[in-house]
Amino acid sequence: MSVIDNAYEIAKRVLKSSYRENGIVAGSGQWEQVWARDSCFASLGALALGDRGVVRRNLETLLKAQAPDWQIPLRIGHDRRDLALKILGIRVPPAQKPVYLEDKLGHHARDSNPLLVICASEFAQGASADEIEFLRRNIGAFESAVRWSLENDVDDDLLIEERAFSTWADNVRKEGKVLYSNVCHCHALECLFELELAVGNWETAARYQKLHVLIKERINQEFWNGSFYTDWIDWRRTSTHFTTDGNLLAMLWGIASEDQAYLIQASMRRYRIADPVPCRTNSPRISLRDCFTPLIFLAGLTDYHNGSSWTWLGCVDAVVKHRFGQEAEAQAVLEKIAQKAVEEETFLELYDRKGRPYRKLFYRAERNFAWSAGLFVWACRELA
């Protein structure tokens, strides 16, 4: 059995161990809660395994918690205080409360809404008649989720804006127009188009497809710097470092052209993004002033989303390389990820810049991390 085959079996075990009655929890330790972003990405692996029931339950949990203003929660679980205690190893009672604000400065997370719609669109592929009826009953909620994102375009330029710490990389002070959030938002519009078609709303579908095309054009006009997409643009400055998340997803979801993808991949090689473990979040490192709150500094987590390696990014990279015909390179990425999984006998949340399991005085990388395991399963199925 190859190292990839061994890791695949580990990934299946880790992912299935994260299934709960209310969806997919992020991990087995401090993150044992349903996080919208983690569970929606992990759902790709569950769907690849044919575990459609848990994906539906996950969607139902998030839809039931949709706020009156149409926001999808950041997570279902502990509030900020209890979450901090749990990370420190202090036992707290179980909680199933919807939490809508990020935990640093209390801003609204931007990716929960688009990821819900993206996940629902993936669920629609191969759906049964009963599952299509479930999507039809909730199509208004999916439309409202996209409408919430559209209302965060404060300057009416088709790109959404956000406050600090509002993306998945919530230890970095990204503000203004953020690539990752806009790429997710753009793809969500394409996914809503597909959902509308799935439930028979052809006229409504056309409206979202047109909007998707317009936003795709705006992303390329505003973020493309000639070699890769810029991480974020705010009222003070435009970032200059390479960011992995939005660039990979732009290639995965067809926002980047084939020529742009070639240049992005060249930038990834130049910055050694896949070393030592695929893939590092960015290069060069972001200034400490953009990774600072007293809590982040005291916990020593200024590199948590700043140069560390996250397996989920590596899995996306492997699929992107596969889709662009780079089969040997795609396999090499999966093998590097698989080797780490076999060494640890699980899928970790992240690794440090030297390729070691991420560990700080008050924090250790989550073991049995569903996002990593789910996307490894998905990537293996995509490359098969």
N, C-alpha and C positions, 0 to 999 in steps of 0.2 A: 504494500500500500504506500502511495506517495505521500510526501509531507502535506500536500494540498488535500488529499483524500482524508488524512488523519485530522487535519484542521477543520475540514468540512463536518466531520462527525462531531467534533467538539463544538463547532458553531451551532449545529442543530440542537445539541443538548442544552447549551447556554440559552439559546433563543426560546426553546420550549419551556425551560425552567422559569422564564419571565412571564409566561401567560398567567393571567388572572381573570376572575369573573368580569372585571370592569375594563379589561384591555391588557396592554403590554407594559409592564413596569420597566424602568430604565436599568435597574441592577438589583443585586441581592443584598446590598449594604446600605450606605447612606442615601442612595438614589432609588430605593424601592418604592417608587411612586409612578403614576402615569404622567409622564411629561409629554406634552403635545408633540414637540419636535422629535424626541427620541422614539416615541411609539409610532409616529407616522413613517419615519425612515425604516424602523425595524419591521414595519408591516410589509415592506417589499420582500423581506426574507420569508415572512410567514405566508405570504401569497405564493411565493415560489415553492413552498412546501405543501401547498394546498390547504393550509390552515385558515380558511376563510372565516370561520366562526369567530375567532378571536379578533380578527381585523374588524369585523362588523361590530362586535362589542366595544372595541376601542373607539370606533366612529360614533357609536351611540353615546358613550360616556362623554365625549367631547361635545357632541351636539346638545346633550341635555344641560351641559354647563355653559352653553353660549349665553353671554350677558345680554341684557336688554339693548345695549348699544351695538350688538352683533359681534363683540370680541370673543374669540375662542380663548380659553384659559391657557396660561403658561404651563400649569400642571394641576393635577388633582392630588392633594396631599397636605403636607404641613405648611404652615405659614413661615415667614422669614425667621422668626425667633426659634421655633421648634426645629426647623431645618438646620440652623446653625448648631444647635445642641446635638442633633443627630450626627452631624459631620464630626463633631468633637468626641463622639462615642458615648454620649449621654443618652440613656434610654428615654424615649418620649412615647406617649400613647399613640396608637395608629390614628390617622386622620384622613378624611376623604373630602376636604374642602377645596373648592376651586380657587386657585390663586391666579390673579390676572396681571400683577405687576412684578417686574424683575426685582431681585433682592438687594441691589446695591443702592440705587437712588429712587426706586419706586416708579420707573417708567414702564410704559406698555411694550411688551414684547411684540415684535413685528412679524415673526415667522409662523406663529401658531395658525393664523387664519389661512394663509396660502397653503401651508403643508396639509391642513385638513382637506382642502379641495383636491390637492395633488393625490393624496392617499385615496380619496373617494373615487377619483378617476381610475387609478390603478385597480381598485376593487371592482369597478364596472366592467373591466375586461374579463370576459368569460363568466359574467354574472348569470345566475339563474333567474327565472321569471320572478320569484319571490324577492331576490336581491335587487332586481331592477325596480320593483315596486317600493322597496325600502328607500332607494335613491330618489324615486319620484316623490315620495311623501316628504322628503327632506330637501328637495331641490331649492326651495325658498331659503332655507338656512344656509345652503352653500352659496347662493347668490348674495345673501346678506353678509356672509364672511368676506366675499370679494369686495362688496360695497364698503365695508369697514376699512379695508386696505386702501381703496380708492380715495376715501375721505382723508387719508393721511398724506395726500399730495397737497401740501399747504400752499404751494406757489403755482399750482395749475400748469405744471410742465410735463405731466404724465409720469413723473417719477415720485415715489413716496419718500418722505423724510422721517427721521426718527431722532429720539434723544439718546443720550449715552447709555451703553450697556444693554441695548435692546435686541441684539442679534443672538445667535447661538454662542458666538464668541463673546460672552458677557463679562469677561474680565478685561476687555479693551474698550476704551472710551471712543467708540466710533459714533459720529454724529452726522446729521445732515442726510445726504443721499448715500446710502450704503449699498455696495454692489450685491452682496449676498441677498439682502432683503428684496432688492428690486428684481433680481433674477428669479427668486422664488415667486414673487408677485406676478411677474410676467408669465412664468410657466403655469401658474394657477389659472390665469385667464384662458390659456389654451386648454387646460384640463376642464375648466367649466364649460367651454365650448363642446368638448367631447361628452361631458355629462349631460348637457342639454340635448345633444343628439341621441344619447342612450335612452333618454326618457321621452323622446319624440317632440321636443320643443325646437323645431328647426329654425324658426324666425329669430327666436331669442339667441340661439346658438350663433348665428351669423354676427350678431352685435358683439359678442365677446371675442370672436375670432378677429374682427376688425380692430378691436381695442388691443388685443395681443400683438398684432402686427405693428401697430403704432408705438407701443411701449418697447417692443424689441428694437425698433429703429432708434428710439430715444436713448436706450441703454448704449447702443453702439455709437451714437453721436456724442454722448456725454462721458462715458467711462473709458472708451478705447483710447489707448495712448500710443498705438503703433506697434506695440510688442505684446501687450496683455491688457486686461481690464484693471482699472484703478480700484483700490479698496473702498475708499470713501471720499466724498467731496462735501466740505462744510463751508460755512461763511468765513472761516479763517484761512483755509488752505486746502489743497488737494494732496492726498497721500501719494507717496512715490514708491513704496515697497511693493513687492509681489505678494498677493494674497491667494491662497490655494482654493478656498471654498467656492467663492463666486466664479472664479475662472473655470474650475472643473465643472460646476453645475451648468455654466453657460455653454460649455462644449457638450455635456450630456444631453441637455434639453434643446439643442439646436439654435441657441441664440447667437453663438459664434459660428462663423462660416468655416469651411474647411481650411481656407488660407489662414484665418485667424487662429484656428486650432493648432496649426503647424507652428505658428509663432509662439503661442502660449506654451506648447510642449517644449519648444526650444528654450524658453525662459525658465521652465521648471528644471530642465537639465542644467542650465547655467547656474541656477541658485541651489542645485542639489536638493531639491524639495523631497525626493524619495529616500534620502539618506539621513540617518541610518535605518529608519523604519518609515515606510510609506504611510502617510505623507505629513511633512511638517506644515504648520499652519501658514507660515509666511517667511519671507527673507527679503532684506535683512531684518533684524529685530526692530520692533516698534519702540519708540522712545518711552522711557518709564513714565513720563508725564501723562501718557495716554493709557497707562495701565495702573493708575494709582487711585485707590481709595484707602483710607486707614485700614479697613478690614483686609483688603487684598495684600497690602504691604506687610501687615503684621503676620499674616498667614504664609507669607513667602510665595504667593501665587502669581507674581508678576509675569511669569513665563508660561502660565497654564494655557493660555491661548496665544502665546507669543514665541513661536519657534519650536514648540513641542510637537510630537508626532501623534496624530489621531488616526486610528485604524480605519475609521469610516471614510476618511478622505482617500486613503490608499485604495479602498475597494472601489470607490467611484473612479479613481484614476485608471484602475485596471479595466473597467468596463469602457471608459472613454477610449483607451488605447485599442481595445478590441474592436470597437465600432469604427475606428479609423484605420483598421487593417494592420495594426502593430501587434501581431499575435505573440511574438517572442517577448516583447517588452511587457505586454499584459500578463503573461504567465510569470515573468520574473518578479513583477510587483506582487502578485498573489503568493508566490513562493516565499518572499521575504516576510509577508504578513503571517503566512501559515507557520513558518519556522518559529516566530515569536509565540504564536498561540500554542504550539506543541510544547515549547519550553515551559510555558506557564500553566499548561493544561486548562486554559480558559482564554477568553477574549477580554483583555483589559480595556479600560477607557482610553488611556494615552500612555506615551513613553516620553522620557526626557530627551534632551538634545544628544545624549550619548547612547540612546537606544535602550536605556534601562527603564524598568517600570517606574512611573512617575511617583515620587515620594517626597513629602515635605514634613516638617515637624508636626503640623496639625492636619495633614491631609495625605491620603494615599489614593492612587488611581483605583477607581471602582473595578472590582472583579466581576466576572459574569455580566459584562456590559452588553445589553441587548442591541443597541444601535450598531456596535461593531460586529457582533455575531450575525445579526440580521442582514447587514449589507454584505458580509462575506458569503453567506448562503446565496443571496441574490447575485453577487458577482460570479460565483462558481456556476450557477445555472445560466447566466448570460454568456459565459465563455464556453459552455459545454457544446 
